[in-house]
Amino acid sequence: MVDTRAGLWMLLGIAGLTVVTALISVLTGHAEDHTLRQILSNCVQPAVVLLPVMGVLLVSSEWSQRTALITFTLVPRRGGASSGRRSSPGS
């Protein structure tokens, strides 16, 4: 995932958001809420949202070719676009 700039920045963004979330969890709130369980629960939230997005982009090869966004936004019928992509010699 780090072979492209987008992949590198996505992973760095997830790591950065995790650190920021940890700092906010530690610095705000009541003292009884500062348990390891609560802090880790808060830290996982950015990854829970962004990792599935990264998985979809990885499977569709969107990092390197940028074709899935164009194909599936311009073609209203998914069947024709999917069968055309499967039958192409490059896939």
C-alpha positions in Angstrom: 0.0 0.0 0.0 2.9 2.4 0.3 4.0 2.1 -3.4 1.9 5.1 -4.3 1.7 8.5 -2.7 -2.0 8.1 -2.0 -1.5 4.8 -0.2 1.3 6.2 1.9 -0.7 9.3 2.9 -3.8 7.2 3.6 -1.7 5.0 6.1 0.0 8.0 7.6 -3.4 9.7 7.9 -4.9 6.8 9.8 -1.8 6.7 12.1 -2.0 10.4 12.7 -5.7 10.4 13.5 -5.1 7.6 15.9 -2.4 9.6 17.8 -4.6 12.7 17.8 -7.5 10.7 19.1 -5.3 9.3 21.9 -4.1 12.7 22.9 -7.6 14.1 22.9 -8.8 11.1 25.0 -6.1 11.6 27.5 -6.3 15.4 27.8 -10.0 15.8 28.0 -12.8 14.3 30.1 -13.0 13.2 33.7 -10.2 11.3 35.4 -12.3 8.2 35.9 -12.7 8.0 32.1 -9.0 7.7 31.5 -8.8 3.9 31.6 -6.7 2.0 29.1 -9.9 0.3 27.8 -11.6 3.7 27.1 -8.6 5.3 25.5 -8.0 2.3 23.2 -11.7 2.2 22.3 -11.4 5.9 21.2 -8.2 5.3 19.3 -9.7 2.5 17.2 -12.5 4.7 15.8 -10.5 6.4 13.0 -9.2 3.0 11.8 -12.7 1.5 11.9 -14.0 4.1 9.5 -11.0 4.4 7.2 -9.7 0.8 6.8 -12.7 -0.5 4.9 -12.3 2.4 2.5 -8.7 1.4 2.0 -9.7 -2.2 1.4 -12.2 -1.3 -1.3 -9.6 0.9 -3.0 -7.0 -1.8 -2.8 -9.3 -4.5 -4.3 -10.4 -2.2 -7.2 -6.8 -1.2 -8.0 -7.9 2.4 -7.6 -4.6 3.4 -6.1 -2.7 2.9 -9.4 -5.2 3.2 -12.2 -8.0 5.5 -11.1 -10.5 3.7 -13.3 -13.1 2.5 -10.8 -14.3 6.0 -10.0 -14.7 6.9 -13.6 -16.2 3.6 -14.7 -18.8 3.3 -12.0 -19.9 7.0 -11.9 -20.3 7.4 -15.6 -22.0 4.0 -16.5 -25.4 3.6 -14.9 -25.7 -0.2 -15.6 -23.0 -2.0 -13.6 -23.4 -5.3 -15.5 -22.0 -4.1 -18.8 -19.1 -2.3 -17.2 -18.2 -5.2 -15.0 -18.3 -7.8 -17.9 -16.4 -5.4 -20.1 -13.6 -5.1 -17.5 -13.5 -8.8 -17.0 -13.2 -9.6 -20.7 -10.4 -7.0 -21.4 -6.9 -8.5 -22.0 -5.3 -6.3 -19.3 -7.3 -7.7 -16.4 
